[in-house]
Amino acid sequence: MAIALALFSVFVERTGPQLVQYGNLCGVTALEPRYQLALKGGFPVAYLFDAPGVSVEGQLSFGEDNLFVGALIADVAMYFATSMLAIFVVSHCWSS
């Protein structure tokens, strides 16, 4: 259950505060890098980051974007701990 919750949390998308370069056709001379806020997904810890120039801009995909396994493991651990705490509290309340 914790793994499924962590994987579905990728639909919680947000941007920033990191900046990533999305091209170099910007500015007065059209030679300056164009920066945008990084799109990332995952909750509470973002583990999937949009890879500029590789994937479709503004969409997250496990096959094309940057996956940070440590952050995904942290999400799974947090969801597991929350699930176990909820089970403990509910079972304790019902047994009383």
Stockholm file with secondary structure:
# STOCKHOLM 1.0

chainA/1-96         MAIALALFSVFVERTGPQLVQYGNLCGVTALEPRYQLALKGGFPVAYLFDAPGVSVEGQLSFGEDNLFVGALIADVAMYFATSMLAIFVVSHCWSS
#=GR chainA/1-96 SS CHHHHHHHGGGSEEEEEEEEEEEEEESSSSCEEEEEEEEEECSSSCCEECCTTTSCTTCCCTTTSEECHHHHHHHHHHHHHHHHHHHHHHHHHHHC
#=GC SS_cons        CHHHHHHHGGGSEEEEEEEEEEEEEESSSSCEEEEEEEEEECSSSCCEECCTTTSCTTCCCTTTSEECHHHHHHHHHHHHHHHHHHHHHHHHHHHC
//
